[in-house]
């Protein structure tokens, strides 16, 4: 139900991580260990379930882009914020 979600993963150290397919394109950086944690704002609708097909690409310092990784996050505004 939350419109913001964190995507965590690993890439080449210090790579820029670009995520598209949510409410807006976002970018973050992988650390020296290659780990990243980037917050994404999802597309939402007040009363409808909304599917967000996200594409994650890592870009190294030389400008080389990785193949895209794909994931889907479904925003459901009818679910409770915290599980019972």
N, CA, C and O atoms as a GROMACS GRO file, in nm:
protein
  336
    1UNK      N    1   0.081  -0.119   0.000
    1UNK     CA    2   0.000   0.000   0.000
    1UNK      C    3   0.086   0.126   0.000
    1UNK      O    4   0.041   0.230  -0.047
    2UNK      N    5   0.205   0.118   0.051
    2UNK     CA    6   0.290   0.237   0.057
    2UNK      C    7   0.337   0.274  -0.084
    2UNK      O    8   0.381   0.187  -0.158
    3UNK      N    9   0.328   0.402  -0.121
    3UNK     CA   10   0.367   0.440  -0.257
    3UNK      C   11   0.518   0.450  -0.277
    3UNK      O   12   0.563   0.465  -0.390
    4UNK      N   13   0.597   0.443  -0.169
    4UNK     CA   14   0.742   0.442  -0.183
    4UNK      C   15   0.795   0.305  -0.142
    4UNK      O   16   0.753   0.248  -0.041
    5UNK      N   17   0.886   0.253  -0.223
    5UNK     CA   18   0.948   0.125  -0.194
    5UNK      C   19   1.097   0.137  -0.217
    5UNK      O   20   1.141   0.210  -0.306
    6UNK      N   21   1.175   0.066  -0.137
    6UNK     CA   22   1.320   0.063  -0.155
    6UNK      C   23   1.358  -0.059  -0.236
    6UNK      O   24   1.314  -0.170  -0.208
    7UNK      N   25   1.440  -0.037  -0.337
    7UNK     CA   26   1.495  -0.147  -0.415
    7UNK      C   27   1.641  -0.162  -0.377
    7UNK      O   28   1.718  -0.066  -0.384
    8UNK      N   29   1.678  -0.282  -0.337
    8UNK     CA   30   1.815  -0.310  -0.294
    8UNK      C   31   1.876  -0.413  -0.388
    8UNK      O   32   1.807  -0.500  -0.440
    9UNK      N   33   2.006  -0.401  -0.408
    9UNK     CA   34   2.073  -0.498  -0.492
    9UNK      C   35   2.222  -0.472  -0.494
    9UNK      O   36   2.276  -0.401  -0.409
   10UNK      N   37   2.287  -0.530  -0.592
   10UNK     CA   38   2.431  -0.509  -0.607
   10UNK      C   39   2.465  -0.489  -0.754
   10UNK      O   40   2.397  -0.539  -0.843
   11UNK      N   41   2.571  -0.415  -0.774
   11UNK     CA   42   2.618  -0.380  -0.909
   11UNK      C   43   2.769  -0.359  -0.899
   11UNK      O   44   2.830  -0.386  -0.796
   12UNK      N   45   2.826  -0.311  -1.006
   12UNK     CA   46   2.968  -0.274  -1.003
   12UNK      C   47   2.987  -0.164  -0.899
   12UNK      O   48   2.904  -0.074  -0.889
   13UNK      N   49   3.095  -0.168  -0.821
   13UNK     CA   50   3.119  -0.063  -0.722
   13UNK      C   51   3.112   0.076  -0.785
   13UNK      O   52   3.163   0.100  -0.894
   14UNK      N   53   3.047   0.167  -0.714
   14UNK     CA   54   3.034   0.309  -0.752
   14UNK      C   55   2.955   0.333  -0.881
   14UNK      O   56   2.965   0.441  -0.939
   15UNK      N   57   2.879   0.234  -0.927
   15UNK     CA   58   2.797   0.253  -1.047
   15UNK      C   59   2.674   0.337  -1.014
   15UNK      O   60   2.625   0.335  -0.901
   16UNK      N   61   2.625   0.411  -1.114
   16UNK     CA   62   2.499   0.482  -1.100
   16UNK      C   63   2.387   0.383  -1.132
   16UNK      O   64   2.393   0.310  -1.231
   17UNK      N   65   2.284   0.381  -1.048
   17UNK     CA   66   2.170   0.293  -1.066
   17UNK      C   67   2.052   0.378  -1.114
   17UNK      O   68   2.015   0.474  -1.047
   18UNK      N   69   1.994   0.343  -1.228
   18UNK     CA   70   1.882   0.418  -1.284
   18UNK      C   71   1.761   0.326  -1.288
   18UNK      O   72   1.767   0.214  -1.340
   19UNK      N   73   1.649   0.374  -1.230
   19UNK     CA   74   1.527   0.294  -1.224
   19UNK      C   75   1.415   0.371  -1.292
   19UNK      O   76   1.387   0.486  -1.257
   20UNK      N   77   1.351   0.307  -1.390
   20UNK     CA   78   1.238   0.366  -1.461
   20UNK      C   79   1.116   0.275  -1.445
   20UNK      O   80   1.129   0.158  -1.410
   21UNK      N   81   0.999   0.332  -1.470
   21UNK     CA   82   0.877   0.254  -1.469
   21UNK      C   83   0.786   0.281  -1.351
   21UNK      O   84   0.675   0.230  -1.346
   22UNK      N   85   0.831   0.361  -1.256
   22UNK     CA   86   0.746   0.403  -1.146
   22UNK      C   87   0.683   0.536  -1.180
   22UNK      O   88   0.660   0.567  -1.297
   23UNK      N   89   0.655   0.616  -1.078
   23UNK     CA   90   0.595   0.747  -1.101
   23UNK      C   91   0.692   0.841  -1.171
   23UNK      O   92   0.650   0.931  -1.244
   24UNK      N   93   0.822   0.820  -1.150
   24UNK     CA   94   0.925   0.902  -1.214
   24UNK      C   95   1.055   0.824  -1.218
   24UNK      O   96   1.073   0.728  -1.143
   25UNK      N   97   1.145   0.864  -1.306
   25UNK     CA   98   1.277   0.803  -1.310
   25UNK      C   99   1.355   0.846  -1.187
   25UNK      O  100   1.353   0.964  -1.150
   26UNK      N  101   1.424   0.752  -1.124
   26UNK     CA  102   1.508   0.784  -1.009
   26UNK      C  103   1.646   0.725  -1.031
   26UNK      O  104   1.664   0.630  -1.108
   27UNK      N  105   1.744   0.782  -0.963
   27UNK     CA  106   1.881   0.733  -0.973
   27UNK      C  107   1.945   0.735  -0.835
   27UNK      O  108   1.909   0.815  -0.749
   28UNK      N  109   2.037   0.646  -0.816
   28UNK     CA  110   2.114   0.639  -0.693
   28UNK      C  111   2.251   0.582  -0.726
   28UNK      O  112   2.281   0.554  -0.842
   29UNK      N  113   2.332   0.566  -0.625
   29UNK     CA  114   2.468   0.517  -0.647
   29UNK      C  115   2.491   0.389  -0.569
   29UNK      O  116   2.445   0.374  -0.456
   30UNK      N  117   2.564   0.297  -0.631
   30UNK     CA  118   2.613   0.180  -0.559
   30UNK      C  119   2.733   0.226  -0.477
   30UNK      O  120   2.808   0.314  -0.519
   31UNK      N  121   2.752   0.166  -0.363
   31UNK     CA  122   2.866   0.200  -0.278
   31UNK      C  123   2.994   0.135  -0.327
   31UNK      O  124   2.995   0.067  -0.430
   32UNK      N  125   3.100   0.156  -0.253
   32UNK     CA  126   3.229   0.098  -0.288
   32UNK      C  127   3.224  -0.055  -0.287
   32UNK      O  128   3.304  -0.121  -0.353
   33UNK      N  129   3.128  -0.112  -0.211
   33UNK     CA  130   3.110  -0.257  -0.207
   33UNK      C  131   3.012  -0.306  -0.314
   33UNK      O  132   2.986  -0.426  -0.324
   34UNK      N  133   2.957  -0.213  -0.394
   34UNK     CA  134   2.864  -0.248  -0.500
   34UNK      C  135   2.718  -0.255  -0.458
   34UNK      O  136   2.631  -0.273  -0.543
   35UNK      N  137   2.690  -0.240  -0.330
   35UNK     CA  138   2.551  -0.248  -0.283
   35UNK      C  139   2.479  -0.115  -0.304
   35UNK      O  140   2.538  -0.008  -0.292
   36UNK      N  141   2.350  -0.126  -0.337
   36UNK     CA  142   2.269  -0.005  -0.350
   36UNK      C  143   2.134  -0.024  -0.284
   36UNK      O  144   2.087  -0.136  -0.264
   37UNK      N  145   2.072   0.087  -0.249
   37UNK     CA  146   1.938   0.092  -0.189
   37UNK      C  147   1.876   0.221  -0.241
   37UNK      O  148   1.911   0.330  -0.195
   38UNK      N  149   1.785   0.210  -0.337
   38UNK     CA  150   1.727   0.327  -0.404
   38UNK      C  151   1.576   0.329  -0.377
   38UNK      O  152   1.508   0.228  -0.397
   39UNK      N  153   1.524   0.444  -0.333
   39UNK     CA  154   1.380   0.457  -0.308
   39UNK      C  155   1.309   0.495  -0.436
   39UNK      O  156   1.350   0.587  -0.508
   40UNK      N  157   1.201   0.422  -0.464
   40UNK     CA  158   1.121   0.442  -0.585
   40UNK      C  159   0.980   0.484  -0.544
   40UNK      O  160   0.921   0.425  -0.453
   41UNK      N  161   0.925   0.584  -0.611
   41UNK     CA  162   0.785   0.621  -0.591
   41UNK      C  163   0.703   0.550  -0.698
   41UNK      O  164   0.730   0.562  -0.818
   42UNK      N  165   0.603   0.475  -0.654
   42UNK     CA  166   0.522   0.396  -0.745
   42UNK      C  167   0.409   0.478  -0.805
   42UNK      O  168   0.362   0.575  -0.746
   43UNK      N  169   0.365   0.437  -0.925
   43UNK     CA  170   0.241   0.489  -0.982
   43UNK      C  171   0.129   0.437  -0.894
   43UNK      O  172   0.129   0.320  -0.856
   44UNK      N  173   0.034   0.523  -0.861
   44UNK     CA  174  -0.077   0.481  -0.775
   44UNK      C  175  -0.208   0.533  -0.831
   44UNK      O  176  -0.212   0.625  -0.913
   45UNK      N  177  -0.315   0.472  -0.786
   45UNK     CA  178  -0.450   0.519  -0.815
   45UNK      C  179  -0.527   0.511  -0.684
   45UNK      O  180  -0.502   0.422  -0.603
   46UNK      N  181  -0.618   0.603  -0.662
   46UNK     CA  182  -0.688   0.611  -0.534
   46UNK      C  183  -0.760   0.481  -0.499
   46UNK      O  184  -0.751   0.435  -0.386
   47UNK      N  185  -0.829   0.422  -0.593
   47UNK     CA  186  -0.910   0.304  -0.563
   47UNK      C  187  -0.873   0.181  -0.645
   47UNK      O  188  -0.936   0.076  -0.629
   48UNK      N  189  -0.773   0.191  -0.730
   48UNK     CA  190  -0.741   0.079  -0.818
   48UNK      C  191  -0.604   0.022  -0.788
   48UNK      O  192  -0.513   0.091  -0.743
   49UNK      N  193  -0.591  -0.106  -0.815
   49UNK     CA  194  -0.461  -0.172  -0.807
   49UNK      C  195  -0.380  -0.128  -0.928
   49UNK      O  196  -0.431  -0.129  -1.040
   50UNK      N  197  -0.255  -0.090  -0.906
   50UNK     CA  198  -0.170  -0.039  -1.014
   50UNK      C  199  -0.042  -0.122  -1.021
   50UNK      O  200   0.027  -0.140  -0.921
   51UNK      N  201  -0.012  -0.174  -1.140
   51UNK     CA  202   0.109  -0.252  -1.161
   51UNK      C  203   0.221  -0.160  -1.208
   51UNK      O  204   0.204  -0.083  -1.302
   52UNK      N  205   0.337  -0.169  -1.142
   52UNK     CA  206   0.455  -0.091  -1.179
   52UNK      C  207   0.561  -0.188  -1.230
   52UNK      O  208   0.616  -0.267  -1.153
   53UNK      N  209   0.589  -0.183  -1.360
   53UNK     CA  210   0.693  -0.266  -1.420
   53UNK      C  211   0.821  -0.184  -1.422
   53UNK      O  212   0.836  -0.092  -1.502
   54UNK      N  213   0.913  -0.219  -1.332
   54UNK     CA  214   1.035  -0.140  -1.314
   54UNK      C  215   1.152  -0.200  -1.390
   54UNK      O  216   1.165  -0.322  -1.400
   55UNK      N  217   1.236  -0.112  -1.444
   55UNK     CA  218   1.358  -0.151  -1.514
   55UNK      C  219   1.474  -0.088  -1.440
   55UNK      O  220   1.475   0.033  -1.417
   56UNK      N  221   1.574  -0.170  -1.404
   56UNK     CA  222   1.689  -0.124  -1.328
   56UNK      C  223   1.814  -0.144  -1.413
   56UNK      O  224   1.840  -0.254  -1.462
   57UNK      N  225   1.890  -0.035  -1.430
   57UNK     CA  226   2.012  -0.039  -1.510
   57UNK      C  227   2.125   0.021  -1.428
   57UNK      O  228   2.107   0.124  -1.363
   58UNK      N  229   2.242  -0.042  -1.433
   58UNK     CA  230   2.362   0.012  -1.369
   58UNK      C  231   2.451   0.071  -1.478
   58UNK      O  232   2.471   0.010  -1.583
   59UNK      N  233   2.505   0.190  -1.452
   59UNK     CA  234   2.594   0.257  -1.546
   59UNK      C  235   2.726   0.282  -1.476
   59UNK      O  236   2.730   0.349  -1.372
   60UNK      N  237   2.836   0.228  -1.532
   60UNK     CA  238   2.966   0.246  -1.467
   60UNK      C  239   3.028   0.380  -1.501
   60UNK      O  240   2.972   0.458  -1.579
   61UNK      N  241   3.144   0.407  -1.443
   61UNK     CA  242   3.211   0.537  -1.461
   61UNK      C  243   3.245   0.565  -1.606
   61UNK      O  244   3.254   0.682  -1.646
   62UNK      N  245   3.265   0.462  -1.686
   62UNK     CA  246   3.298   0.480  -1.828
   62UNK      C  247   3.174   0.500  -1.914
   62UNK      O  248   3.184   0.521  -2.034
   63UNK      N  249   3.055   0.493  -1.852
   63UNK     CA  250   2.931   0.512  -1.926
   63UNK      C  251   2.871   0.385  -1.983
   63UNK      O  252   2.772   0.390  -2.057
   64UNK      N  253   2.928   0.270  -1.949
   64UNK     CA  254   2.875   0.142  -1.996
   64UNK      C  255   2.753   0.103  -1.914
   64UNK      O  256   2.758   0.102  -1.791
   65UNK      N  257   2.643   0.072  -1.981
   65UNK     CA  258   2.520   0.034  -1.913
   65UNK      C  259   2.505  -0.118  -1.911
   65UNK      O  260   2.537  -0.187  -2.008
   66UNK      N  261   2.456  -0.169  -1.798
   66UNK     CA  262   2.430  -0.312  -1.786
   66UNK      C  263   2.302  -0.348  -1.863
   66UNK      O  264   2.226  -0.260  -1.903
   67UNK      N  265   2.281  -0.476  -1.882
   67UNK     CA  266   2.151  -0.521  -1.929
   67UNK      C  267   2.050  -0.485  -1.821
   67UNK      O  268   2.083  -0.483  -1.702
   68UNK      N  269   1.929  -0.456  -1.861
   68UNK     CA  270   1.826  -0.417  -1.764
   68UNK      C  271   1.778  -0.538  -1.684
   68UNK      O  272   1.760  -0.647  -1.738
   69UNK      N  273   1.759  -0.515  -1.555
   69UNK     CA  274   1.691  -0.612  -1.470
   69UNK      C  275   1.548  -0.563  -1.456
   69UNK      O  276   1.524  -0.442  -1.446
   70UNK      N  277   1.453  -0.654  -1.455
   70UNK     CA  278   1.312  -0.616  -1.448
   70UNK      C  279   1.250  -0.671  -1.321
   70UNK      O  280   1.284  -0.781  -1.276
   71UNK      N  281   1.159  -0.594  -1.264
   71UNK     CA  282   1.078  -0.642  -1.152
   71UNK      C  283   0.944  -0.572  -1.157
   71UNK      O  284   0.931  -0.465  -1.216
   72UNK      N  285   0.845  -0.632  -1.097
   72UNK     CA  286   0.711  -0.574  -1.093
   72UNK      C  287   0.669  -0.558  -0.948
   72UNK      O  288   0.682  -0.650  -0.867
   73UNK      N  289   0.619  -0.439  -0.915
   73UNK     CA  290   0.563  -0.412  -0.783
   73UNK      C  291   0.419  -0.366  -0.805
   73UNK      O  292   0.393  -0.277  -0.885
   74UNK      N  293   0.327  -0.429  -0.733
   74UNK     CA  294   0.186  -0.395  -0.745
   74UNK      C  295   0.146  -0.308  -0.626
   74UNK      O  296   0.165  -0.346  -0.511
   75UNK      N  297   0.090  -0.191  -0.656
   75UNK     CA  298   0.039  -0.102  -0.550
   75UNK      C  299  -0.110  -0.130  -0.534
   75UNK      O  300  -0.187  -0.117  -0.629
   76UNK      N  301  -0.149  -0.168  -0.411
   76UNK     CA  302  -0.289  -0.198  -0.382
   76UNK      C  303  -0.334  -0.107  -0.268
   76UNK      O  304  -0.298  -0.132  -0.153
   77UNK      N  305  -0.412  -0.003  -0.296
   77UNK     CA  306  -0.451   0.093  -0.194
   77UNK      C  307  -0.551   0.039  -0.092
   77UNK      O  308  -0.581   0.105   0.007
   78UNK      N  309  -0.603  -0.081  -0.116
   78UNK     CA  310  -0.702  -0.136  -0.023
   78UNK      C  311  -0.640  -0.219   0.089
   78UNK      O  312  -0.709  -0.254   0.185
   79UNK      N  313  -0.512  -0.252   0.079
   79UNK     CA  314  -0.447  -0.330   0.184
   79UNK      C  315  -0.418  -0.242   0.304
   79UNK      O  316  -0.396  -0.122   0.290
   80UNK      N  317  -0.416  -0.300   0.425
   80UNK     CA  318  -0.378  -0.221   0.542
   80UNK      C  319  -0.229  -0.186   0.535
   80UNK      O  320  -0.151  -0.260   0.475
   81UNK      N  321  -0.190  -0.074   0.596
   81UNK     CA  322  -0.050  -0.034   0.595
   81UNK      C  323   0.038  -0.134   0.668
   81UNK      O  324   0.149  -0.163   0.624
   82UNK      N  325  -0.010  -0.187   0.778
   82UNK     CA  326   0.066  -0.284   0.856
   82UNK      C  327  -0.013  -0.413   0.865
   82UNK      O  328  -0.135  -0.410   0.883
   83UNK      N  329   0.055  -0.527   0.852
   83UNK     CA  330  -0.018  -0.654   0.860
   83UNK      C  331  -0.080  -0.672   0.999
   83UNK      O  332  -0.029  -0.618   1.097
   84UNK      N  333  -0.188  -0.747   1.006
   84UNK     CA  334  -0.254  -0.770   1.136
   84UNK      C  335  -0.169  -0.850   1.231
   84UNK      O  336  -0.210  -0.877   1.344
   0.00000   0.00000   0.00000
